[in-house]
């Protein structure tokens, strides 16, 4: 009987300890995280900005997109549309052209619609709270929290895939896509966010959320995390990869496209097909005309490449006519004549091209590759010891007009 009681006590103690292990000390955690972040955060063009519009653009672009790809598009996009008003007044085709290569083009369309709404209904001023931002077209739970926190200092948690992974590993939880699993991550994230808003030139909540995302993006990697470099390694229950459900198997599909060029004096033109406006994927975008696979049998492609879209790998072959009088490929294009258009190659940078079309045209030197231009670093203002911040307070910001 005594042995049984002792086992029961041990079981209860172990259960209590396991429960306690999922609770982090917020103050100790934030102290270690922020010390690491101030020393190791990457220098990115959307950090340290005082314009909420720029924060908004960066957060939309960063959804499901690599940072390296976003840097180029972010700088180019803001050169073309430096304010909310400039974006609102632009034509949708111009916005899609600036977005071309980032993929998920619905993001660009909704960003454009939201800018028009803000100008028409709010005098060009972006809402300051997550609740108000959530009412704008195309702004979901993650984006509204990121803008409210980073641009305005609201104490709300920002949860992307990186943050979720960090929290699951810290608490020793397996990945769980159920409502209970999402609720657990939300609860843990909210408990760690600093409660104070912008004060003493420090955006505590915004900096914390950026540090959490940075930790997941650079240290707590999906595969082979760099645990020995982690500032909160001693607080982590997993210390390595956590249990994840099996991912959807990548599908593979072959695809063929036509590259047809012609000369008109000193002008070079390329034949493009415009996708229908009512199609569910990349509506209204320009692409190289697709070819039926049976039409290219026996021909040697001028280019082979792989192009991934979500969970499908497209193994693409690009074909060109063998000579001036080779009309076989052109006749094989299934698109209606009205959907095909000869476009000057000098205009390609201003057209809303699909990411695949842009990749092919640049690989074959038909289209110029724009160099990545990083902004010149601004001189840092003197900051008191212990008060350094990666983003200046948004409390003093004026609306963007």
PEGI-V852254 format. One record per residue. N is the residue number from 0. PSI is psi in degrees with one decimal (* if undefined). OMEGA is omega as a letter, one per 20 degrees, with the letter a starting at -180 (* if undefined). Layout:
((N PSI OMEGA) (N PSI OMEGA))
This chain:
((0 -43.8 r) (1 -38.5 r) (2 -40.9 r) (3 -43.9 a) (4 -40.3 a) (5 -40.5 r) (6 -40.1 r) (7 -40.4 r) (8 -41.1 r) (9 -41.6 r) (10 -42.2 a) (11 -39.6 r) (12 -42.8 r) (13 -40.4 r) (14 -41.9 r) (15 -41.3 a) (16 -40.4 r) (17 -39.0 r) (18 -40.0 a) (19 -30.4 a) (20 -23.2 r) (21 -6.9 a) (22 123.6 a) (23 149.3 r) (24 106.1 a) (25 -42.3 a) (26 -47.0 r) (27 -40.5 a) (28 -49.0 a) (29 -37.6 a) (30 -46.8 a) (31 -41.4 a) (32 -47.6 a) (33 -32.6 r) (34 -41.9 r) (35 -44.0 a) (36 -42.6 a) (37 -28.9 a) (38 -27.5 a) (39 -0.1 a) (40 139.2 r) (41 148.4 r) (42 109.5 a) (43 146.2 a) (44 -17.8 a) (45 3.7 r) (46 140.2 a) (47 6.5 r) (48 156.1 r) (49 3.4 a) (50 113.2 a) (51 -29.8 r) (52 -42.2 r) (53 -37.2 r) (54 -43.3 r) (55 -50.1 a) (56 -44.8 a) (57 -41.8 a) (58 -35.7 r) (59 -42.4 a) (60 -34.1 a) (61 -9.4 r) (62 116.3 r) (63 31.5 a) (64 141.2 a) (65 144.1 a) (66 -41.3 a) (67 -38.5 r) (68 -34.1 a) (69 -37.2 a) (70 -48.4 a) (71 -48.3 a) (72 -35.9 r) (73 -49.5 a) (74 -43.4 r) (75 -41.0 a) (76 -43.9 a) (77 -23.7 r) (78 -35.1 a) (79 -34.8 a) (80 77.5 a) (81 -14.8 a) (82 167.0 r) (83 -39.7 a) (84 -44.4 r) (85 -39.4 r) (86 -42.7 a) (87 -35.8 a) (88 -12.1 a) (89 155.0 r) (90 149.1 a) (91 -38.2 a) (92 -37.5 r) (93 -39.2 r) (94 -44.0 r) (95 -34.8 r) (96 -41.0 r) (97 -25.9 a) (98 -16.5 a) (99 128.6 a) (100 -17.9 r) (101 -22.0 a) (102 178.0 a) (103 63.2 a) (104 -13.8 r) (105 -30.6 r) (106 -42.9 a) (107 -41.2 a) (108 -42.1 a) (109 -34.5 r) (110 -42.9 r) (111 -46.4 r) (112 -40.4 r) (113 -38.9 r) (114 -41.3 r) (115 -40.4 r) (116 -43.8 a) (117 -41.2 a) (118 -42.5 a) (119 -37.8 a) (120 -20.1 a) (121 15.6 r) (122 23.3 r) (123 6.4 a) (124 126.3 r) (125 135.6 r) (126 153.1 a) (127 -13.4 a) (128 156.1 r) (129 -38.0 a) (130 -41.8 r) (131 -39.5 r) (132 -30.9 a) (133 -19.3 a) (134 -9.1 a) (135 151.2 r) (136 131.7 r) (137 2.9 r) (138 111.8 a) (139 -168.9 a) (140 -44.4 a) (141 -48.8 a) (142 -42.2 a) (143 -37.3 r) (144 -39.2 a) (145 -45.3 a) (146 -47.2 a) (147 -38.0 a) (148 -51.8 a) (149 -39.0 a) (150 -31.3 a) (151 -1.2 r) (152 16.3 r) (153 138.7 a) (154 76.2 r) (155 144.4 r) (156 144.2 r) (157 120.2 a) (158 106.9 r) (159 -171.7 a) (160 -35.1 r) (161 -45.5 a) (162 -42.5 r) (163 -43.8 r) (164 -43.3 r) (165 -46.8 a) (166 -38.6 r) (167 -40.1 r) (168 -39.0 r) (169 -39.7 a) (170 -4.0 r) (171 26.7 a) (172 145.7 r) (173 156.8 r) (174 134.0 a) (175 113.7 a) (176 6.9 a) (177 171.5 r) (178 -37.1 r) (179 -40.5 r) (180 -42.8 r) (181 -37.3 r) (182 -38.1 r) (183 -46.6 a) (184 -42.2 r) (185 -42.8 a) (186 -44.6 r) (187 -42.6 a) (188 -42.5 a) (189 -34.0 a) (190 -22.5 a) (191 -19.1 a) (192 132.1 r) (193 142.6 a) (194 -26.2 a) (195 151.4 r) (196 -163.2 a) (197 124.4 r) (198 149.3 r) (199 42.4 r) (200 24.3 r) (201 125.3 r) (202 85.3 a) (203 -48.5 a) (204 -44.5 a) (205 -43.8 r) (206 -39.3 r) (207 -46.6 a) (208 -39.5 r) (209 -36.3 r) (210 -38.9 r) (211 -44.7 r) (212 -37.7 r) (213 -39.6 r) (214 -44.9 r) (215 -31.9 a) (216 -26.8 a) (217 -23.4 a) (218 -56.0 a) (219 65.7 a) (220 155.8 r) (221 -41.1 r) (222 137.4 r) (223 62.0 r) (224 149.6 a) (225 67.8 a) (226 -35.9 a) (227 -14.5 r) (228 1.8 a) (229 131.1 a) (230 -18.3 a) (231 28.7 a) (232 -41.3 a) (233 -17.3 a) (234 -2.4 a) (235 135.8 r) (236 -19.0 a) (237 -49.1 r) (238 57.5 a) (239 -160.7 r) (240 144.8 r) (241 170.0 a) (242 127.8 r) (243 147.9 r) (244 155.8 a) (245 139.2 a) (246 158.3 r) (247 138.4 a) (248 133.2 r) (249 130.0 r) (250 154.5 r) (251 134.2 r) (252 136.6 r) (253 154.3 r) (254 146.8 a) (255 142.5 a) (256 155.5 a) (257 128.4 r) (258 107.5 a) (259 114.2 r) (260 150.8 r) (261 154.4 r) (262 137.4 r) (263 88.5 a) (264 -121.5 r) (265 0.1 a) (266 134.7 r) (267 132.8 r) (268 151.2 r) (269 142.0 a) (270 124.0 r) (271 155.0 r) (272 134.7 r) (273 126.4 a) (274 149.4 a) (275 149.1 a) (276 -22.6 a) (277 7.4 r) (278 152.3 a) (279 -18.9 a) (280 122.1 r) (281 47.4 a) (282 135.5 r) (283 2.1 a) (284 155.1 r) (285 140.5 r) (286 166.1 r) (287 143.2 a) (288 123.8 r) (289 148.2 r) (290 143.3 r) (291 142.7 a) (292 -32.1 a) (293 -15.6 r) (294 -12.4 a) (295 5.8 r) (296 133.6 a) (297 -3.8 r) (298 150.8 r) (299 123.5 a) (300 151.1 r) (301 -13.9 r) (302 138.5 r) (303 138.6 r) (304 163.0 r) (305 137.7 r) (306 120.5 a) (307 133.0 r) (308 116.3 a) (309 -114.9 a) (310 25.7 r) (311 128.6 r) (312 119.5 r) (313 122.7 r) (314 101.5 a) (315 137.3 r) (316 134.9 a) (317 129.1 a) (318 149.6 r) (319 150.0 r) (320 145.2 a) (321 -20.0 a) (322 -177.3 a) (323 -33.1 a) (324 10.1 r) (325 99.5 a) (326 3.3 a) (327 -44.2 a) (328 -41.6 a) (329 -39.6 r) (330 -25.5 a) (331 -13.3 a) (332 122.5 a) (333 -12.6 a) (334 149.7 r) (335 151.1 a) (336 -34.7 a) (337 -21.5 a) (338 -5.3 a) (339 145.5 a) (340 132.3 r) (341 126.2 a) (342 135.0 r) (343 136.2 a) (344 -24.8 r) (345 -15.4 a) (346 -4.1 a) (347 -35.5 a) (348 -22.6 a) (349 3.0 a) (350 149.7 r) (351 85.2 a) (352 148.6 r) (353 157.4 r) (354 -37.7 r) (355 -43.9 r) (356 -44.0 r) (357 -43.1 a) (358 -46.2 a) (359 -47.7 a) (360 -33.8 r) (361 -39.0 r) (362 -33.7 a) (363 11.4 r) (364 25.0 r) (365 -29.3 a) (366 138.4 a) (367 147.8 r) (368 121.3 r) (369 128.9 r) (370 148.8 r) (371 125.0 r) (372 116.4 r) (373 144.3 r) (374 151.1 r) (375 134.7 r) (376 138.2 r) (377 144.4 r) (378 135.4 a) (379 138.3 r) (380 148.3 r) (381 134.9 a) (382 140.7 r) (383 151.3 r) (384 134.2 r) (385 0.7 a) (386 10.4 a) (387 141.0 a) (388 145.2 r) (389 -11.9 r) (390 129.1 a) (391 157.8 a) (392 142.3 r) (393 -0.9 a) (394 -25.6 a) (395 2.2 a) (396 147.4 r) (397 155.1 r) (398 149.2 r) (399 117.9 r) (400 * *))
